[in-house]
Amino acid sequence: MGEWLPLMRSRHPSVHLMSMHDIVRRPRLGLTLIELVVVIVILGLLVGIVAPQVLGRVSEARGTTARTQIEMLSLALDNYRLDNGSYPLTEQGLAALRDKPTRPPVPVAWRGPYLRRALPADPWGRPYIYRFPGQRNPAEFELRSLGRDGKPGGTDEDADIGVP
């Protein structure tokens, strides 16, 4: 390495030539504009591909959660009926699964609470709609969520979920 130094030195004091040692050890600072643009484009493509997949799964998960909660509430309602001979009336509502109803007919064999936790709201933050006797079948209850839009009917995430 010593023999290179005389060749790289300049006689003029304002000209400074770098030694091989300086060239090899000098770290590169920052990114070029082209490298930065390439990174941004790649990130944009990833977001464009992944975001719809994730958002689609969120709406799918809400529907699955509503169906699971309705199934859980249906089992609790069936246990209530086994103890008391009938489902709670519409006026008594799903609250009868946590607290003994005080509205007539007051159940005499209530052995609740029939739910371990507080009554859940649907995945969109609204209470489930409960009706007994049901409109379609007076011997059965109706339990449903109105979906994302909170209105009867609808499709996809706006569709009603419930029994029957």
Secondary structure, 3 states (H helix, E strand, C coil): CCCHHHHHCCCCCCCCCCCHHHHHHCCCCCCCHHHHHHHHHHHHHHHHHHHHHHHHHHHHHHHHHHHHHHHHHHHHHHHHHHHHCCCCCCCCCHHHHCCCCCCCCCCCCCCCCCCCCCCCCCCCCCCCEEECCCCCCCCCCEEEECCCCCCCCCCHHHCCEEEC
